[in-house]
Amino acid sequence: MRIDLSGKTALVTGSAQGIGEAIATGLARAGASVGVNGRSDHSVAAAMARIESAAAGGLVAAPGGSPGGSPRRRRAAG
């Protein structure tokens, strides 16, 4: 089955490895722009390189969790 996600955007949390990376790769192969998220800048950059080599969709880095990783996760107010 072919799914065309051109013009769509997806954020896959935990997409720097494992199942999350496989999902992000599949979405990017279908044409979606994918936000790649992980615990560190290094893990996100490595995952983006792997996903980019397999897919035509656009990628956005969204590292978080550790000091120096930007953007960082924020706790919801309230």
GUMI-376153 format. One record per residue: residue in three letters; x, y, z of N, C-alpha, C in turn. Coordinates in Angstrom, 1 decimal. Example, Ala and Ser with C-alpha at 12.3 -4.5 7.8 and 13.67 -1.06 7.14 Angstrom:
2
<"ala",<13.2,-5.7,7.8>,<12.3,-4.5,7.8>,<13.2,-3.3,7.8>> <"ser",<12.8,-2.2,7.1>,<13.7,-1.1,7.1>,<12.9,0.0,7.9>> 
***
This chain:
78
<"met",<0.8,-1.2,0.0>,<0.0,0.0,0.0>,<0.9,1.2,0.0>> <"arg",<0.6,2.2,-0.8>,<1.3,3.5,-0.9>,<0.5,4.6,-0.3>> <"ile",<1.1,5.3,0.6>,<0.4,6.4,1.3>,<1.2,7.7,0.9>> <"asp",<0.5,8.7,0.5>,<1.2,10.0,0.1>,<1.0,11.0,1.2>> <"leu",<2.0,11.3,2.0>,<1.9,12.2,3.1>,<2.6,13.6,2.7>> <"ser",<2.8,13.8,1.4>,<3.4,15.1,1.0>,<2.6,16.2,1.5>> <"gly",<3.3,17.2,2.0>,<2.7,18.4,2.6>,<2.2,18.2,4.0>> <"lys",<2.4,17.1,4.6>,<2.0,16.8,6.0>,<3.3,16.8,6.9>> <"thr",<3.0,17.1,8.2>,<4.1,17.2,9.1>,<3.8,16.3,10.3>> <"ala",<4.9,15.5,10.8>,<4.7,14.6,11.9>,<5.9,14.8,12.9>> <"leu",<5.6,14.8,14.2>,<6.6,14.8,15.2>,<6.5,13.4,15.9>> <"val",<7.6,12.7,15.8>,<7.7,11.3,16.4>,<8.6,11.4,17.6>> <"thr",<8.1,11.3,18.8>,<8.9,11.4,20.0>,<9.7,10.1,20.1>> <"gly",<10.9,10.2,20.6>,<11.7,9.0,20.8>,<12.2,8.4,19.4>> <"ser",<12.3,9.3,18.4>,<12.6,8.8,17.1>,<14.1,8.7,16.8>> <"ala",<14.9,8.8,17.8>,<16.4,8.7,17.5>,<16.9,7.3,17.5>> <"gln",<16.0,6.3,17.8>,<16.4,4.9,17.8>,<15.1,4.0,17.8>> <"gly",<15.4,2.8,17.5>,<14.3,1.7,17.7>,<13.1,1.9,16.9>> <"ile",<12.0,1.6,17.6>,<10.6,1.7,16.9>,<10.3,3.1,16.5>> <"gly",<10.6,4.1,17.3>,<10.4,5.5,16.9>,<11.1,5.9,15.6>> <"glu",<12.4,5.5,15.5>,<13.1,5.8,14.3>,<12.5,5.1,13.1>> <"ala",<12.1,3.8,13.3>,<11.4,3.1,12.2>,<10.2,3.8,11.7>> <"ile",<9.4,4.3,12.7>,<8.1,5.0,12.3>,<8.5,6.3,11.6>> <"ala",<9.5,7.1,12.1>,<9.9,8.3,11.5>,<10.4,8.1,10.1>> <"thr",<11.1,7.0,9.9>,<11.6,6.7,8.5>,<10.5,6.4,7.6>> <"gly",<9.5,5.6,8.0>,<8.3,5.3,7.2>,<7.5,6.5,6.8>> <"leu",<7.3,7.4,7.8>,<6.6,8.6,7.5>,<7.4,9.5,6.5>> <"ala",<8.7,9.6,6.7>,<9.5,10.4,5.7>,<9.5,9.7,4.3>> <"arg",<9.5,8.4,4.3>,<9.5,7.7,3.0>,<8.1,8.0,2.3>> <"ala",<7.1,8.2,3.0>,<5.8,8.5,2.5>,<5.7,10.0,2.1>> <"gly",<6.7,10.8,2.3>,<6.7,12.2,1.9>,<6.5,13.2,3.0>> <"ala",<6.3,12.8,4.2>,<6.0,13.8,5.3>,<7.3,14.5,5.8>> <"ser",<7.1,15.7,6.2>,<8.2,16.3,7.0>,<8.2,15.8,8.4>> <"val",<9.3,15.3,8.9>,<9.3,14.7,10.2>,<10.2,15.4,11.2>> <"gly",<9.7,15.6,12.4>,<10.4,16.2,13.5>,<11.1,15.0,14.2>> <"val",<12.4,14.9,14.3>,<13.1,13.8,14.9>,<13.5,14.3,16.3>> <"asn",<13.1,13.5,17.3>,<13.3,13.8,18.7>,<14.1,12.7,19.4>> <"gly",<15.0,13.2,20.3>,<15.8,12.2,21.1>,<16.3,12.9,22.3>> <"arg",<17.2,12.2,23.1>,<17.7,12.7,24.3>,<18.9,13.7,24.1>> <"ser",<19.6,13.6,23.0>,<20.8,14.4,22.9>,<20.9,14.9,21.4>> <"asp",<21.7,15.9,21.3>,<22.0,16.5,19.9>,<22.6,15.4,19.1>> <"his",<23.6,14.6,19.7>,<24.3,13.6,18.9>,<23.4,12.5,18.4>> <"ser",<22.5,12.0,19.3>,<21.6,10.9,18.9>,<20.6,11.4,17.8>> <"val",<20.2,12.6,17.9>,<19.2,13.1,16.9>,<19.9,13.3,15.6>> <"ala",<21.2,13.9,15.6>,<21.9,14.0,14.4>,<22.2,12.7,13.7>> <"ala",<22.6,11.7,14.5>,<22.8,10.4,13.9>,<21.6,9.8,13.3>> <"ala",<20.4,9.9,14.0>,<19.2,9.4,13.5>,<18.8,10.1,12.2>> <"met",<18.9,11.4,12.2>,<18.6,12.2,11.0>,<19.4,11.8,9.8>> <"ala",<20.6,11.5,10.0>,<21.5,11.0,8.9>,<21.0,9.7,8.3>> <"arg",<20.6,8.8,9.2>,<20.1,7.5,8.8>,<18.7,7.6,8.1>> <"ile",<17.8,8.4,8.6>,<16.5,8.6,8.1>,<16.6,9.3,6.7>> <"glu",<17.5,10.3,6.6>,<17.6,11.1,5.4>,<18.1,10.2,4.3>> <"ser",<19.0,9.3,4.6>,<19.5,8.4,3.5>,<18.5,7.5,3.0>> <"ala",<17.4,7.2,3.8>,<16.4,6.3,3.4>,<15.1,7.0,2.8>> <"ala",<15.0,8.3,3.0>,<13.7,8.9,2.7>,<13.9,10.3,2.0>> <"ala",<12.8,10.7,1.4>,<12.8,12.0,0.6>,<12.1,13.1,1.4>> <"gly",<11.4,12.8,2.5>,<10.7,13.9,3.3>,<11.7,14.8,4.0>> <"gly",<11.2,15.9,4.4>,<12.1,16.9,5.1>,<12.2,16.5,6.6>> <"leu",<13.3,16.9,7.3>,<13.5,16.5,8.6>,<13.8,17.8,9.5>> <"val",<13.4,17.8,10.7>,<13.6,18.8,11.7>,<14.2,18.2,12.9>> <"ala",<15.3,18.7,13.4>,<15.9,18.2,14.7>,<15.2,18.8,15.8>> <"ala",<14.8,18.0,16.8>,<14.2,18.4,18.0>,<14.8,17.7,19.2>> <"pro",<16.1,17.9,19.5>,<16.7,17.2,20.7>,<16.2,17.8,21.9>> <"gly",<16.2,17.1,23.0>,<15.7,17.6,24.3>,<16.2,16.7,25.4>> <"gly",<16.0,17.2,26.6>,<16.2,16.4,27.8>,<17.5,16.8,28.5>> <"ser",<18.6,17.0,27.8>,<19.8,17.3,28.5>,<20.2,18.7,28.4>> <"pro",<20.9,19.3,29.4>,<21.3,20.6,29.3>,<22.2,20.8,28.1>> <"gly",<22.0,21.8,27.4>,<22.7,22.1,26.1>,<22.0,21.5,24.9>> <"gly",<21.0,20.6,25.1>,<20.1,20.2,24.0>,<19.1,21.2,23.8>> <"ser",<18.9,21.6,22.6>,<17.9,22.7,22.3>,<17.0,22.3,21.2>> <"pro",<15.8,22.5,21.2>,<15.0,23.0,22.3>,<14.9,22.0,23.4>> <"arg",<14.7,22.5,24.6>,<14.5,21.6,25.8>,<13.0,21.4,26.0>> <"arg",<12.8,20.3,26.7>,<11.4,20.0,27.1>,<11.0,21.0,28.2>> <"arg",<9.7,21.4,28.2>,<9.2,22.3,29.2>,<8.0,21.6,29.9>> <"arg",<7.9,21.8,31.2>,<6.8,21.3,32.0>,<5.6,22.2,31.7>> <"ala",<4.4,21.6,31.5>,<3.2,22.4,31.3>,<2.8,23.2,32.5>> <"ala",<2.4,24.4,32.4>,<1.9,25.2,33.5>,<0.6,24.7,34.1>> <"gly",<0.5,24.7,35.4>,<-0.8,24.4,36.0>,<-0.7,23.2,36.7>> 
***
